[in-house]
């Protein structure tokens, strides 16, 4: 869950943008809405994302309580990322963005 020191904007739209506004976070969430993913799977599925950017986005989203990181006690260790209930609650937002994007693509 996010730390209490985090200062959020007063505007609720600005709060949402602060939490998921980067293009990488939105694409990570798009994938995690389908199923849990491993780090390398995410990196391969998101064209143009660097290892550093993916790591930073995942850490930020975990700190904000949007995703959870599960480490399985195996050799080699297996780590999966999945949405929390808070992350799942953003499903309608992402779905609306998808619907709008499809409509725009059809017009273009």
C-alpha positions as CSV (number, residue, x, y, z in Angstrom):
1,X,0.0,0.0,0.0
2,X,1.2,3.5,-0.6
3,X,3.1,5.2,2.1
4,X,1.4,7.9,4.2
5,X,4.1,10.4,3.2
6,X,2.9,10.5,-0.4
7,X,1.2,13.8,-1.1
8,X,-1.6,13.3,-3.6
9,X,-3.1,16.1,-5.7
10,X,-6.4,17.6,-4.5
11,X,-8.0,16.9,-7.9
12,X,-9.2,13.3,-8.3
13,X,-8.3,13.2,-12.0
14,X,-4.8,14.4,-11.2
15,X,-4.6,11.6,-8.5
16,X,-5.5,9.0,-11.1
17,X,-3.0,10.4,-13.6
18,X,-0.3,10.4,-10.9
19,X,-0.9,6.7,-10.2
20,X,-1.3,5.3,-13.7
21,X,-0.6,8.2,-16.1
22,X,2.7,7.0,-17.6
23,X,2.4,5.0,-20.9
24,X,4.3,2.1,-19.3
25,X,2.1,1.8,-16.3
26,X,-1.0,1.7,-18.5
27,X,0.5,-1.0,-20.8
28,X,1.6,-3.0,-17.8
29,X,-2.0,-2.8,-16.4
30,X,-3.4,-3.8,-19.7
31,X,-1.4,-7.0,-19.6
32,X,-2.1,-7.7,-15.9
33,X,-5.8,-7.4,-16.5
34,X,-5.6,-10.7,-18.5
35,X,-3.4,-12.7,-16.0
36,X,-0.4,-12.6,-13.8
37,X,2.9,-12.1,-15.7
38,X,6.6,-12.6,-15.0
39,X,9.1,-9.8,-15.5
40,X,10.6,-11.1,-18.7
41,X,7.2,-11.8,-20.2
42,X,6.1,-8.2,-19.5
43,X,9.3,-6.8,-20.9
44,X,9.0,-8.8,-24.2
45,X,5.3,-7.9,-24.6
46,X,5.7,-4.2,-24.2
47,X,7.5,-2.8,-27.2
48,X,10.2,-0.3,-26.4
49,X,10.3,-0.6,-22.6
50,X,13.7,-0.9,-21.0
51,X,14.5,-3.1,-18.0
52,X,15.1,0.0,-15.9
53,X,11.8,1.6,-16.9
54,X,9.9,-1.7,-16.2
55,X,11.5,-2.1,-12.8
56,X,10.8,1.4,-11.8
57,X,7.1,1.2,-12.9
58,X,6.6,-2.1,-11.2
59,X,8.1,-0.8,-7.9
60,X,6.0,2.3,-8.1
61,X,2.8,0.4,-8.8
62,X,3.6,-2.0,-6.0
63,X,4.3,0.8,-3.5
64,X,0.9,2.4,-4.5
65,X,-0.9,-0.9,-3.9
66,X,-1.9,-1.4,-7.5
67,X,0.0,-4.6,-8.1
68,X,1.4,-7.3,-5.9
69,X,4.7,-9.1,-6.4
70,X,4.8,-12.8,-5.5
71,X,8.1,-14.6,-5.1
72,X,7.8,-18.4,-5.3
73,X,10.4,-20.4,-3.3
74,X,11.9,-22.3,-6.2
75,X,15.3,-22.6,-7.7
76,X,15.7,-20.4,-9.7
77,X,13.2,-18.1,-8.0
78,X,10.0,-17.4,-9.9
79,X,8.4,-13.9,-9.5
80,X,5.0,-13.0,-10.8
81,X,3.2,-9.7,-10.9
82,X,-0.6,-9.4,-10.6
83,X,-3.2,-6.8,-9.9
84,X,-4.5,-6.2,-6.4
85,X,-8.1,-5.5,-5.8
86,X,-7.3,-1.8,-6.1
87,X,-5.6,-2.5,-9.5
88,X,-8.6,-4.5,-10.6
89,X,-10.9,-1.6,-9.7
90,X,-9.3,0.2,-12.6
91,X,-10.6,-2.3,-15.1
92,X,-13.5,0.0,-16.3
93,X,-11.1,2.9,-16.8
94,X,-8.8,0.8,-19.0
95,X,-11.8,-0.7,-20.9
96,X,-13.1,2.7,-21.6
97,X,-9.7,3.8,-23.0
98,X,-9.7,0.7,-25.2
99,X,-13.2,1.4,-26.5
100,X,-12.3,5.0,-27.2
101,X,-9.1,4.0,-28.9
102,X,-10.8,1.5,-31.2
103,X,-13.4,4.1,-32.2
104,X,-10.7,6.6,-33.0
105,X,-8.7,4.0,-35.0
106,X,-11.8,3.3,-37.1
107,X,-12.3,7.0,-37.9
108,X,-8.6,7.5,-38.9
